[in-house]
């Protein structure tokens, strides 16, 4: 019998602690070893019984979650999942937490916690399991590098493919003819916020246009894009329908929506649309990659990076089959070597690179 994931919950709301405990208790592979109402109480408990994963609120009395997170990372790097409210202020703080080494986001409503318990238990269980599987050595090295720039649980029964959003690409379609307009599509999940920061801050303003899916809840991607836009030489935006994909610009799919690539003549632009989750994600990497295969084909580079699960594996293979170049992040530098591993097994990865080499590969692709 495999060892249970031992979780500590830190939140100043007794109701939230109770609800989250009940959620996690739904999975036999997870054990809540304790709860704490603030970071100081939490540290007392951790000193006597260190957890595998910490679920942490960011706005608490006596010590804020960001300060506590940085303390954990300096003393003993441990997987942390942030529990955040869907507010503009909460989103900005949560993005700071992700930059400081947190691995995922659990969103909580201001009201309606009982309904939240029933509808979101699978997402919370998946976030904890993804965090528990993380390579914390890679997390710590990425956080340290970023500081130079700035500071199988309960799931839907049916796992939809990208067919739910758009048909697959035809490798022989006329639209695949080569043009001088090139673009890059990137897909990532757990650990991806730090990884994307490292890649995008390494790019120049003449790099190819970029479209990105980072698994992230609704209302957090705008703050994430804004943070990157302030750090990078390139322009980074949360995508809107009609946004042009042009050199020196990266478009990030908004949380809670899918993003596809559209082509109009020689120009590419983003389309943001609703639809069911694909591979249990919205946005889905497979949906983006399939659209890139259909519209850009051999004029594109696909990059799959750190993340749990297999979202993007089939889409990257479709890009490869239409003549695109494809890259996967290597196991050593991944926080979770799930998505790149599955893409490699599926036959869509031409070569693997360490995270620190991906920006240079993108620049080189734009010049070739």
N, C-alpha and C positions, 0 to 999 in steps of 0.2 A: 504494500500500500504506500502510495507516494506521500511525502511530507506535506502537511497543510501550510498554506500561506498565512503567516501570522501578521495581523493588521492592528495598528493603533489608530483610533479616530480622535482628531483634535478639532473641536468646534465649540464655541461659547454657547450654542443653543442646545439645551437638553433634549428638545424635540428632534432636532436634526441628528444628534448622536443616537437617539433611540431608533429613528427611522433608518439611518444608514446601517446600524447594527442589524436590524431586521432584514434589510436588503441583502447584506453580505451573508447572513445566515442561510439564505436560500441555496447557497452553493456549498457542497460537502467538502470542497477543496480549500475553503477559506475559514479561518478562525479569528474572530475579533478577540484579541488578548487584553484589550483595555480601551478606555476612553478618557479624555481629559478636556477640561473646559478652557484651558489656555496653554500656551507653550511652556510656561514654567512648571506647571503640574505635569505636562507631557514629558519634559526632560527628566524630572524625578523618576517617573515610571520607566523611561527608556534606560536610565542608568542601571536599573535592577533587572530589566527584561527587555532587551532590544528587539524591536519588531522587524519583520521582513519588508513591510510596506507601511508608510504613514499616509493617511488621508487627512489633509490639512486645510482648514479654513484660512483665508488670508486677512480677514479683518476681525481682530480679536483684542481683548483688553490685555494690559500689562506688557505684552510683546506682540508685534504684528507678525503675520505669517512669513513675510519676506525675510525679516531678520532671523527668525527661527530656522527657516529653510537654509539660509547661508551658514548658520551655526551647525546644523546637521551635516552639511556638505563639508565643512572644514574639520569636524570632529571624526565623523564616520559616515562617508557617503552612503546614503540609503535611498531606495526608490520612494519618491513622494508623488502622490496624486493630489492636485489642488481641488478643493471643493469651493465653488464660487457662484455667486448670484449673477443673474443675467442683467447686469447694469453696466452703464458706460464706465463708471469708476471701477467696478469690479473687473471688467474686461482689461482695463489698462494695468491694474495691479496683477492680474493673473498672467498677463504677458511678461511682466517683470519676473514673476515666479518661474515661468518656463525658461526664461533666459538664465535664471540662477540655478537651474538644474532640475526643476520639477518635470515629470514625465508625461503628465496627462491632466485633463480637466474633467471634473464631474460638476455638472451644473445643477443648481438647486433653485426652485422657485421661491418667491417670498411667501406664497400661500399655497394651499392645496397639496400638502406633503403626503397625504394618504394616497391620492391619485398618482403622485410622483413615485411612490413606493411600488405601485403596481406596474407602471409603464416604463420605468427607467432602470429597473434592477439589473437587467442584462447588460446595459451600457456600463454601469458601475462595476459589476463583476468583471467585465472584459477589461476595463481600465486597470483594475487592481492586478489582474493576471498578466497583462502586458507589462506593467511596472515591475512585477516580481521577476520577469524574465530578462530584465535589462542588464546590460553590461555596464556597471557603474564606473569602471575604469575609463571607458569611452566617454561617459557623461562628464566625468570630472575633467578630462583633458579638453573636451569641447568648451566647457564653461570657462576654463582657464584661458583658452585661446580667445574666446569671445570677449573676455575682460579687457583685451588689448584694444578692442573696437568700441566697447560700451559696457556698460554694466551687463476555457470552453464552457462558459457559463450559460445563463439564461439568455437565449438569442431567438430571433424570429425563426420559426420552423423552416421556412422556405428561404433559401439563399439565392437571390436573383442575380443574373448575369447582366452584362451591358446590353443584351438584347432587349431589356425592358425599356431602354432609352433610345437606342438607335441601332440600325442594322450594321453588320460587320463590313469591313472594307473589302473592296475588290482589288486584289494585287495587280490586276491587268488594266485597271481603269485608266482612261486617257488623262485624267486630272493629276496623275502621278508623274507627269513629265517634269523634268528638272527645271528649276528656275533659279534666279540669283537670290530670291528671298528665302532665307533659312530661319528655322525656329527651333527652340528647345522645349521639350515637355518634361516636367519633373513630377514624380509622385513619391510621397513619403507619409509616415505616420508617427508612431512612438519614437521620440528622440529627434524628430524632424525639425522642430523649431530651432534647436541649437545647430543642427546640421545645415539647414537652409541659411541661417545667419552666416555660417562660415563660408558657404559657397557664394552667396550673393554679395557679401562684402569683398570678395576676391575678384569681382568682375569689373571691367571697364565700361565706359559709356558706349563703346562701339561693339559690345557683345551682341549676339543674335537676340531677337525677341524671345521671351520666355513665358510659358504658361505653367502654372503650378497647382497641384492638389496636395494640400496638407490636411489630413484628417483633423478637424477641429470643430467644436460646436458652433451653432449660430450665435452671432453677436461678438465673437472673439476675433474673427479673421480681420475685421477692419482695424482693430487696435494692433494686431500682429503686423499687418501690412504697413501701417503708419510707423511703427517702431523701425521696421527694416528700411523704410524709405528715408528715415532720418540718419540711418547708419551707412547706407550704401551710396556709391557713386551713381548707380543706375536708379531709375524711377521704379518704385514698387507700389502697386495699387491693388486694392480689393476689386476684383473684376466686376464690370457691369456689361450688360448686353450692348454690343456695338463698339466696345473698346478695341482699338487697333493693337495688333501685335507687331511692334516695331523694335528695331535695334535700341538697346539701352533701356528697355522697359520690361518689367516682370509683372504679370497679372496673376493674382492668387484667387482661387475659387472661393466664393463666400460660403461660410458654414451653413449647412441646412439646404444647400442648392447644388445641383450638378453644373459643371461647366464643360462646354464643348467648343471646338474650334470650327469656325466657318470660313469659307473662302469666297471672295468676291473678286473676280478677275485675278490679278496678281497679288491682291491684298488679303491678309488674314485678320479676322477679328474674333472676339469671344462672344459666346452666347450663354447666358445664365438661364437655367430652366429648372422647373420643379419635376417631380417624379418620384417613384419609390426608391428606397435605398438599394444600392447595387453592392453585392458582397457585404451587405449590412452597413454600408457607408453612404453618406450623402454630405459632401461630394465624394465621388468615387474616382479612383485613379483609372480603373478600367474604362470608364465612360470617356474621360479626357483622352486617354491614349488611343482608344478606338477612333474617336473623331479626328485625331491628328493623323492616324493611318489613312483615314478616308480622304482628308483634305490636303495633307502635305506629303505623306508618303516619304519618298526618298529625299525630300527637302527638309527632313527633320532629324533631330537627335532626341532619343528617349533616355531618361535617367531615372532609375528606381533606387530609392535610398531606404534608410532604416525604417523599420515598422513591423508590427506583428500581423500575421495573416498572409493572405495571398492576393489582396487587391492590387491590380496592376500587372500581374503575371501574364494573363491572357492578352491584355491590351498591348503590352510591350512586344509579345510574340507577333501580334498583328502588325505593329509598326515594323518590326524586323522583316516580316514577310512582304511588306510593300516597299522594301529597300531602304528603310531608315537605318541610321546607325544607333546602336543601343549600348548603354553602360549600366552596370550595377555597382553599388557600393560594396566594398569587401567586408568580410565577416569581422575582421579585427577592429575596424573603426565604427561598425554599426552598434547602436545602443541595443537594438533588437534585430538580429539577422533572420527575419522572417520573410518579408516581402522580396528582398533581393534573392534570397535562397530559392523561393518558389519560382521566381522569374527565371533563374538560372536552370532549374529543373525542367521548366516548361520549354526551354530552348530559345528564349528571347534575348538573352544577354550575350553580346559579342565579346565583352571583356569586363573584368571587375577592376575597380580602382579604389585606393584609400580615399577617404573623405577629403583630405587636404590636396588631392590632385584633381578633383572634379572641376573646380573653377577654371584651371588651366586647360583642361580638356574641352570645356565649353568655348573658351576663347579661341583655341586652336581650330575647333570645328567651324567657327565663324569665319576663319581666314582661309580654310582649305577649299 
